[in-house]
Amino acid sequence: MYGSIRRYRVRPDSVDEVMNRVKGSLLPLVEKTPGFVGYYTMGPNDGKVTSFTICESQAAIDQVNRTALDWVRRNLPDELSDPEVIAGELTTAAIHQHA
């Protein structure tokens, strides 16, 4: 499994709009990536929004990162900055299973 963390500076007055547009427009694009496993967002914290993506391969993570960057630049250039990106192989994991 591979993961990516992307942190964006967000204009404070646009957080709700950004999250709605991500959910309605970006997420459907990302979900189509072969090897996609999951996508999560967190924030805003300290004026930043963070997204987490999990995929089955490095190629899938790379594609999601390209898709997200292109989408942000086309759709939210005034609301979000280009992201800080950390990506790589996930080496430790634990998932809580509910009974």
Secondary structure, DSSP 8 states (H G I E B T S, - for coil): -EEEEEEEEB-GGGHHHHHHHIIIIIHHHHHTSTTEEEEEEEEEETTEEEEEEEESSHHHHHHHHHHHHHHHHHH-TTTB---EEEEEE----------
